[in-house]
């Protein structure tokens, strides 16, 4: 699940995903007047509860609106009988630690995994 078509194309260029996509059409943003009814959330939940989907990857930006949207979608998908995951956050490939901001380093520490 991605925010917009540009994100879909970025994932396609990376060749990292072999499944289907769902384009949300934006992010929840109460300050900008964007609520659940302005986004393609209903069709996503219907697809998820249809039984053919095993996992939904929330490929959303690491922004306040992205985090809010991911949390909301996670709540909407509870009980759908599938895995709901998010993209990892943190140190980019080739990134130097001394050039990263504190938020990125903190996210990398929280997202760490076994070697």
LUMKOLTI-676153 format. One line per field, with one value per residue: x, y, z of N, C-alpha, C in turn; residue in one letter. Coordinates in steps of 0.02 Angstrom, whole numbers. Example, Ala and Ser with C-alpha at 12.3 -4.5 7.8 and 13.67 -1.06 7.14 Angstrom:
BEGIN
nx = [660 642] .
ny = [-284 -112] .
nz = [390 354] .
cax = [615 684] .
cay = [-225 -53] .
caz = [390 357] .
cx = [660 645] .
cy = [-165 2] .
cz = [390 394] .
rest = [a s] .
//
This chain:
BEGIN
nx = [42 34 65 50 51 181 259 230 293 425 450 433 541 645 628 592 473 350 214 42 -18 -91 -152 -163 -193 -154 -121 -182 -225 -269 -252 -250 -374 -393 -469 -519 -620 -580 -482 -425 -468 -575 -592 -467 -476 -584 -527 -430 -503 -562 -502 -404 -285 -129 -36 -12 89 132 188 235 278 401 341 244 111 117 145 30 -68 -28 -47 -187 -232 -183 -265 -389 -372 -364 -407 -426 -359 -231 -56 6 124 264 376 549 645 777 955 1016 1070 1240 1251 1328 1356 1389 1335 1200 1038 971 844 836 940 888 773 835 898 786 731 818 888 923 1087] .
ny = [-57 106 284 367 363 390 336 201 179 201 92 -9 17 -17 -151 -228 -281 -401 -410 -356 -187 -54 103 236 371 484 553 541 693 792 931 983 951 823 676 506 480 546 473 317 212 128 35 -30 -94 -177 -261 -320 -393 -483 -606 -652 -586 -594 -518 -347 -219 -72 53 191 367 423 524 638 636 520 423 437 397 264 209 224 144 20 -1 -12 -130 -232 -393 -440 -552 -558 -515 -359 -248 -132 -27 -34 84 203 198 239 143 148 258 373 371 486 588 584 632 649 591 497 411 365 298 198 124 75 -4 -108 -271 -448 -504] .
nz = [0 -47 -41 -157 -340 -382 -279 -298 -422 -384 -299 -393 -480 -395 -388 -280 -237 -268 -275 -274 -286 -188 -207 -103 -116 -48 116 284 355 470 493 365 322 272 282 323 227 114 59 -16 75 113 1 15 141 113 14 92 185 104 90 -2 15 97 163 205 162 231 150 182 202 323 407 509 463 387 485 564 473 450 578 592 485 527 638 571 502 592 640 513 476 422 393 442 397 407 314 348 444 447 439 280 136 115 197 308 479 555 479 489 551 719 734 629 666 789 743 669 769 838 739 722 682 695 647] .
cax = [0 75 30 31 79 254 287 223 347 489 456 441 610 689 618 590 406 322 143 -2 -16 -151 -133 -208 -214 -134 -112 -225 -196 -323 -240 -265 -442 -394 -491 -525 -665 -547 -431 -450 -461 -629 -574 -411 -502 -625 -481 -395 -550 -588 -472 -350 -225 -96 3 -14 148 117 246 217 335 415 320 189 51 128 138 -41 -104 -10 -81 -258 -243 -172 -327 -442 -358 -365 -457 -432 -326 -171 -1 12 193 286 444 598 668 843 1015 1013 1128 1295 1247 1379 1320 1401 1299 1128 1006 956 783 853 979 843 731 878 907 723 717 874 870 981 1132] .
cay = [0 165 348 389 325 400 287 137 175 196 22 -49 27 -53 -222 -259 -305 -441 -418 -305 -123 -15 174 267 436 536 535 575 756 832 1003 1000 930 759 623 440 480 576 426 252 167 79 -19 -67 -137 -229 -309 -356 -439 -528 -671 -668 -550 -623 -466 -278 -180 0 87 262 408 429 591 636 613 450 383 439 355 194 189 219 85 -38 -11 -33 -196 -281 -445 -460 -615 -551 -478 -288 -230 -66 -24 -18 153 212 215 220 107 194 316 382 387 554 635 573 669 609 553 440 364 334 250 141 83 42 -52 -155 -341 -493 -508] .
caz = [0 -54 -38 -224 -396 -382 -233 -331 -472 -349 -278 -453 -503 -349 -398 -214 -221 -322 -263 -300 -251 -176 -201 -55 -142 -2 187 331 378 498 485 296 307 237 327 292 170 56 36 -39 131 110 -44 43 194 81 -17 146 217 52 98 -49 34 156 198 180 180 232 124 191 224 394 428 557 428 368 546 583 425 463 640 577 443 569 676 526 476 646 631 442 467 381 423 424 411 383 291 399 441 478 401 210 110 102 241 360 541 579 437 497 605 778 722 587 707 837 706 651 830 852 685 714 675 703 591] .
cx = [45 32 6 67 155 289 284 281 415 501 466 513 659 683 613 523 376 247 102 3 -86 -128 -186 -234 -199 -124 -164 -190 -253 -314 -256 -335 -446 -410 -497 -569 -634 -495 -464 -440 -513 -613 -515 -435 -544 -581 -448 -441 -580 -557 -414 -284 -195 -57 -10 48 129 181 232 277 341 402 264 126 57 119 65 -82 -91 -46 -156 -273 -233 -234 -384 -434 -354 -422 -467 -397 -266 -118 -3 82 207 356 490 620 738 897 1008 1075 1181 1296 1301 1343 1329 1366 1223 1101 987 894 795 892 934 798 772 889 843 708 772 849 931 1023 1119] .
cy = [61 228 370 349 333 350 216 128 169 124 -24 -44 -13 -128 -261 -290 -342 -451 -364 -242 -97 56 209 335 494 508 571 638 800 907 1027 978 864 704 557 438 509 528 360 199 111 21 -61 -117 -193 -282 -352 -409 -489 -597 -688 -636 -582 -571 -399 -243 -106 37 162 301 412 501 583 610 540 404 380 394 281 168 179 156 21 -53 -37 -105 -251 -331 -467 -526 -613 -512 -406 -267 -160 -73 -7 55 157 229 194 182 159 255 315 405 459 608 630 614 621 565 491 388 328 282 188 96 45 -13 -104 -227 -384 -495 -572] .
cz = [0 -53 -107 -278 -400 -336 -263 -382 -440 -326 -338 -480 -460 -359 -333 -196 -280 -315 -298 -257 -238 -165 -159 -79 -95 68 228 356 405 490 415 275 268 288 290 230 107 26 17 15 129 63 -19 96 164 48 37 177 168 54 53 -29 97 196 164 207 175 213 123 214 300 417 479 523 407 428 568 538 438 526 627 536 483 611 633 503 529 633 559 428 422 418 397 446 384 356 349 391 471 429 328 189 91 148 294 423 563 536 446 556 661 769 680 626 759 803 687 712 846 801 677 713 683 639 556] .
rest = [x x x x x x x x x x x x x x x x x x x x x x x x x x x x x x x x x x x x x x x x x x x x x x x x x x x x x x x x x x x x x x x x x x x x x x x x x x x x x x x x x x x x x x x x x x x x x x x x x x x x x x x x x x x x x x x x x x x] .
//
